């Protein structure tokens, strides 16, 4: 019974590769360069666009803490990926880092200013959807 509860809490089995890729990408973005170089081969093996250009969204529910914050971030990840992937030809991955949802946009060439404009538009659309679902969370989003 305990094993079944643990398995259910972990989420669907087909979600494991998505979580692994997202978590590794978040690690790659946060660690020193020497460590990132070592993690790069793991990322490539998982199909991560390690060598691409990246733009990142950081979504945080400013009004929530603890379990409520965790639950919102856990639920928002799949919603965000579906929305972002549905209207884009670039690759999107998600991870939770420092009590925030990190969404990373990757493409093979330098997106330049058009890429930043597209990412800002994506962030706006995403916030509209997430705020409709979570009106009391005071959701905020940074782009970088």
N, C-alpha and C positions, 0 to 999 in steps of 0.2 A: 504493500500500500504506500509506503513512504517513497519508494522508487517511482511509482506512478505519479505521485504528487510532484516530485522533483522534475520528472520528464515533462509534465504538463506545464509547470512553471517556466520551463526553459523556452517554451514556444514551439511552433510547428517545426518538424524536422527539415523541411525545405527552406526554412529561414536561417539555418545554421551557416551556410556559406555566405549569405548576405551579411550576417552579423560579423563573421570572421573577417570579411573583406573590409567592412566599415571600420571595425576596431583597429585593424592593422593600418589602414590609411590614416586614421586619427593618430595612432602612434607615430607613424612616419612624419606627420606634420608637426609633432610636438617635441621630438627628441633631437639631440645634437646631431650635426651632419655625419659624424663618424658612425654613430649608431644607425642612422637612417640608411647609410650605404649598406650596412649589414642586413637590415630588414628588407631592402629592396628586392633581393632574390626571393624572399618569402612572398612578397606582394606580387611579383610577376607570376609565381607559381599558382597563386590564387586568382589570377586573371585581372589584377588591379592595374589600372593605367598609370603605373609608377612614373614612367618617363614622360608623361604628358604635362600640359599646363593646367594649373588648378586655380579655381576661385572657390571660396568657402563662405557658407552662411552659418552663423551661430545664432540659434533660436533659444531664448530663455524665457520661462514664465516668472517674471519678477515678483508676482504676488503670491507665489506658492513656495512651500518648503517641504522637506522631508518626503514622506510617502506620497503625498498629493503631487508634488513636483515630479517624482520618479514615475508615477503612473501616467501623468500627462506626457512626459517625454517618451515613455515606452510606447504609448498609443500614437503619438504624433509622428514617429519615425516612418512607419509604413505608409501612413496617409501622405506625408510629405514626398516620399519617394514615388508613389503612384502619380501624384500631381505633377511633379517635376519631370518625371520620365515620359509622361503622356504627351507633353507638348515640346519635346526637345530632342535634338539629334545628338546631343552630347551625353556623356556618361555621368550619372549621379550615384554617389554612395553616401551612407549615413552611419553615424556612430554617436554614442553619448560620451561626452568628456566634460569633466568639471561641472556636473549637474546642468549641462546644456546639450542640445541636439546640434550636432555638427553635420552639415550637408555639403559635400564636396562635388563640385562640377569639374569634370576633366575633359580635355580635348587634345588631339595630337599637335595642333599648331597654336601659336600665340593668338589668343582671342582679341587682343588689343582692346580699344575702347568699346567696340561693338559687343565684345564678350562681357565687359563690365555692365554695359547698359542692359543687356539681356539678363544678366544675373540679378540686377536690381529689379527688373520687371518681374522675374521669377519670385524674388523675395516678397514683393508686394502682393502678388497673387497668392502665394503661400500663406502670408499673414492674414489675408482676408478669410481664407478657408479655416485656418486654425483658430482664429479669433471667433468665428461663428460657432465653432464647436466648444470653445473654452472662453466665454466672454469675461469671466472673472479672474483669469490668469495673468492679465497685464503682459501679454506676449510681446517680446521685443526681438529684433533681428539685426545683427551686424553683418557686414559684408567685407571680405578681405581676400 
